[in-house]
Amino acid sequence: MDKRLLDILCCPVSKTPVRLLGKNELDALNAAIDRGQVATVAGATVERRLAEGLITVDGKVIYRIDDGIPVMLPEEGIGTLQLDDFPRAA
């Protein structure tokens, strides 16, 4: 993802800056998706694994990236608190 675009993107709800999802975070998220344990903020079950994503710098919300395009719709966000095995910053 273009660094200039990443620098201006933020969560549409909290206005918190975002960063690219790390490999460990992506792996944990996709494992939970495979188990059917992930829902969007709107309550829809996430059925497709993510190839890449963005996460707020506070680690609370994930937004998917589809074909290089960030999907920054509030209802499409994925809250990380529902993910038991999600890596958390210390």
Backbone bond lengths (Angstrom), bond angles and torsions (degrees), N, CA, C in turn:
res aa  C-N    CA-C-N  psi(-1)  N-CA   C-N-CA  omega(-1)  CA-C   N-CA-C  phi
1 M - - - 1.445 - - 1.528 108.79 -
2 D 1.290 115.28 141.30 1.466 122.02 -179.72 1.531 109.84 -61.60
3 K 1.329 116.50 126.77 1.468 121.44 -178.14 1.529 111.77 -60.63
4 R 1.321 117.33 -35.46 1.477 119.39 179.39 1.525 111.13 -63.90
5 L 1.335 116.36 -39.40 1.460 119.69 177.52 1.526 110.10 -67.63
6 L 1.311 116.47 -44.15 1.462 121.06 179.64 1.531 111.11 -59.16
7 D 1.324 116.56 -36.73 1.470 121.09 -179.31 1.526 113.27 -66.51
8 I 1.332 117.93 -24.53 1.470 118.92 -177.83 1.530 113.26 -101.78
9 L 1.335 117.09 -12.19 1.461 119.87 -179.61 1.523 111.36 -76.33
10 C 1.336 115.13 145.76 1.456 120.97 174.84 1.522 108.37 -152.20
11 C 1.309 115.60 165.19 1.461 121.19 177.18 1.534 108.03 -61.57
12 P 1.333 117.82 129.24 1.464 119.81 -178.00 1.529 113.62 -68.35
13 V 1.324 117.74 -17.01 1.466 121.31 -179.23 1.526 110.82 -94.18
14 S 1.335 116.66 -57.14 1.468 120.72 -174.37 1.525 113.59 -91.29
15 K 1.323 116.35 -13.28 1.483 123.35 -176.26 1.528 112.15 65.77
16 T 1.335 116.78 18.02 1.454 122.23 177.06 1.524 109.11 -74.75
17 P 1.338 118.67 135.07 1.471 120.48 177.06 1.522 111.32 -59.63
18 V 1.321 116.17 158.41 1.458 121.81 179.40 1.524 109.94 -120.99
19 R 1.333 114.33 160.82 1.456 121.79 175.01 1.517 107.32 -137.36
20 L 1.310 116.77 166.83 1.456 120.22 177.11 1.520 110.26 -66.99
21 L 1.303 116.29 143.69 1.456 122.47 176.63 1.522 108.76 -69.87
22 G 1.312 117.29 130.71 1.460 122.07 178.54 1.521 111.41 -74.65
23 K 1.325 116.81 164.32 1.469 121.66 -177.94 1.525 111.73 -59.19
24 N 1.325 118.26 -46.70 1.468 121.01 179.88 1.529 111.45 -61.50
25 E 1.330 115.98 -40.22 1.458 120.60 178.51 1.524 110.55 -66.13
26 L 1.321 116.44 -44.56 1.468 121.40 179.80 1.526 110.80 -63.02
27 D 1.331 116.57 -43.07 1.465 120.68 178.67 1.532 111.15 -61.92
28 A 1.330 117.57 -43.40 1.464 121.42 179.89 1.532 110.58 -65.29
29 L 1.321 116.84 -42.12 1.458 120.89 178.57 1.523 111.03 -63.21
30 N 1.321 117.26 -47.29 1.462 120.59 -178.67 1.528 112.33 -65.66
31 A 1.326 117.54 -33.68 1.471 120.36 175.81 1.528 109.87 -64.08
32 A 1.332 116.73 -41.28 1.467 120.46 178.67 1.535 110.75 -68.29
33 I 1.335 117.52 -36.44 1.467 121.22 175.97 1.522 109.33 -62.84
34 D 1.328 117.18 -44.12 1.469 121.24 179.13 1.534 111.44 -59.11
35 R 1.335 116.78 -32.50 1.468 121.25 179.71 1.534 112.18 -84.17
36 G 1.350 116.42 -2.77 1.463 120.39 -179.71 1.511 113.74 73.72
37 Q 1.338 116.42 27.86 1.462 121.21 -174.13 1.522 114.60 -106.51
38 V 1.327 117.90 14.52 1.464 120.07 -174.55 1.522 110.18 -120.91
39 A 1.333 115.73 133.00 1.455 122.03 176.64 1.525 109.33 -129.22
40 T 1.320 115.24 152.73 1.459 120.00 174.51 1.523 109.09 -75.15
41 V 1.318 116.35 172.24 1.459 121.32 176.35 1.529 110.15 -58.32
42 A 1.333 117.11 -33.32 1.464 121.91 179.84 1.525 112.68 -76.87
43 G 1.338 117.99 -7.58 1.453 121.43 177.22 1.521 115.07 97.49
44 A 1.320 118.19 1.59 1.468 121.23 178.59 1.525 109.93 -79.34
45 T 1.321 116.77 137.44 1.463 121.16 177.96 1.520 109.72 -68.63
46 V 1.332 116.44 132.80 1.467 121.60 176.23 1.522 106.81 -85.13
47 E 1.325 116.97 117.38 1.458 121.43 -175.58 1.521 113.24 -105.77
48 R 1.322 117.18 -22.59 1.469 120.99 -178.22 1.518 110.92 -101.35
49 R 1.332 114.76 132.22 1.466 120.26 175.07 1.530 109.73 -61.87
50 L 1.312 116.45 152.98 1.460 121.26 177.28 1.520 109.76 -96.34
51 A 1.318 116.43 134.86 1.459 121.44 173.89 1.530 109.42 -82.54
52 E 1.325 115.46 -33.11 1.464 121.81 175.52 1.516 108.43 -158.42
53 G 1.319 114.82 162.84 1.452 118.89 -178.39 1.515 111.43 -162.11
54 L 1.309 114.36 172.67 1.459 122.70 176.73 1.519 107.78 -117.68
55 I 1.310 116.53 148.32 1.462 121.73 176.58 1.519 108.41 -133.07
56 T 1.317 116.24 142.25 1.458 119.39 176.81 1.531 108.33 -63.32
57 V 1.320 116.91 148.29 1.464 119.55 -176.49 1.523 112.54 -64.26
58 D 1.326 118.09 -18.29 1.469 120.22 174.32 1.525 111.79 -85.28
59 G 1.349 117.15 -1.52 1.456 122.29 174.71 1.513 115.51 75.78
60 K 1.324 118.62 17.92 1.460 120.82 -173.92 1.531 114.82 -94.24
61 V 1.332 117.65 -32.52 1.471 120.07 -173.98 1.521 110.64 -134.64
62 I 1.339 115.17 138.03 1.456 122.62 177.50 1.522 108.57 -111.84
63 Y 1.326 115.73 139.34 1.469 122.31 173.49 1.523 107.52 -122.06
64 R 1.333 116.23 135.82 1.460 119.81 -179.18 1.524 110.47 -78.04
65 I 1.318 114.35 159.82 1.459 122.33 172.58 1.521 105.88 -119.28
66 D 1.322 117.17 119.88 1.459 122.93 179.46 1.521 109.59 -108.26
67 D 1.329 116.49 118.78 1.474 121.56 178.98 1.521 111.95 50.53
68 G 1.339 116.01 41.51 1.459 121.28 177.53 1.523 114.54 82.22
69 I 1.334 117.67 1.36 1.465 121.38 -178.09 1.530 109.57 -110.49
70 P 1.344 117.47 118.05 1.465 120.21 177.99 1.527 110.74 -65.98
71 V 1.324 116.63 132.16 1.467 122.20 177.07 1.533 106.36 -99.62
72 M 1.325 115.69 94.17 1.462 121.40 -172.37 1.531 112.23 -101.96
73 L 1.322 116.65 36.49 1.463 121.04 177.22 1.523 108.90 -82.34
74 P 1.338 117.89 131.06 1.469 120.02 -177.60 1.525 113.25 -52.65
75 E 1.316 117.99 -42.13 1.463 121.11 -177.02 1.523 113.28 -72.12
76 E 1.329 117.71 -14.43 1.463 122.23 179.40 1.527 112.98 -93.26
77 G 1.328 116.83 -5.80 1.456 120.51 179.27 1.533 110.94 -64.15
78 I 1.321 115.27 155.18 1.464 122.21 178.72 1.530 107.21 -120.44
79 G 1.313 116.40 114.14 1.461 120.36 178.34 1.518 110.91 -72.37
80 T 1.316 117.63 134.78 1.466 120.61 -176.71 1.528 113.16 -81.70
81 L 1.313 118.90 -16.44 1.466 120.32 -179.14 1.522 112.35 -63.91
82 Q 1.326 118.00 -22.73 1.469 121.29 178.29 1.524 112.72 -76.81
83 L 1.323 116.81 -9.64 1.462 122.29 -175.18 1.526 110.38 -99.67
84 D 1.330 116.34 103.73 1.462 121.10 -176.23 1.525 113.77 -62.09
85 D 1.338 117.22 -40.33 1.462 121.27 -175.33 1.520 113.53 -97.27
86 F 1.336 117.11 17.99 1.462 119.16 -176.74 1.529 110.22 -76.35
87 P 1.352 117.02 131.71 1.479 119.82 179.12 1.539 110.94 -63.78
88 R 1.294 116.61 127.90 1.461 121.72 -179.58 1.520 109.32 -112.67
89 A 1.329 114.36 143.65 1.461 119.17 176.54 1.518 109.29 -67.90
90 A 1.304 115.77 140.62 1.477 119.92 -179.09 1.496 111.64 -81.30
